[in-house]
Amino acid sequence: MICNDYTSPNYNDRADARAPSMIVIHYTGMQTATAALERLCDPEAEVSAHYVIDEDGTLYQLVAEDKRAWHAGVSEWEGVTDINSASIGIELVNPGHEFGYRPFPHEQMAALAKLCKDIMARREITTVLGHEDVAPGRKQDPGELFDWLWLDQHGVPNIHAA
């Protein structure tokens, strides 16, 4: 079930009506889920994501999938430089390296796997990767405690589990 308590104004149209070809996974890097959701919905922050998954598995949709959420910033993958137009962005609630980085709970990972499988089936997406992959040296999320192998074993192939 998707919670629609939050919606972000921080989006625009995808370039050339491009269909997303990848899923980019992030962590919020904020101390609480509420702080992260409020920031992702603050027009002055100019940042957003399509989805946020809380540590208990609660799923929030902030931006419609057919829109371009502002989650990747300056980034590139295999020659694609407008990652925001080419992807679905998923933020996992986690304080990140700055505020006490910790492992991602099972409930959160299970919700992520379910969401990714659904998106991949509907949109024929085969590339799943992290923010650190599209912005190396600038970003480090979801980081070394994120279990890419577990995600692969639960039906979400990704570039790290190959």
Secondary structure, 3 states (H helix, E strand, C coil): CEECCCCCCCEEECHHHCCCCEEEEEECCCCCHHHHHHHHCCCCCCCCCCEEECCCCCEEECCCCCEEECCCCCCCECCECCHHHHEEEEEECCCCCCCCCCCCCHHHHHHHHHHHHHHHHHHCCCEEEEHHHHCECCECCCCCCCCHHHHHHCCCCCCCCC
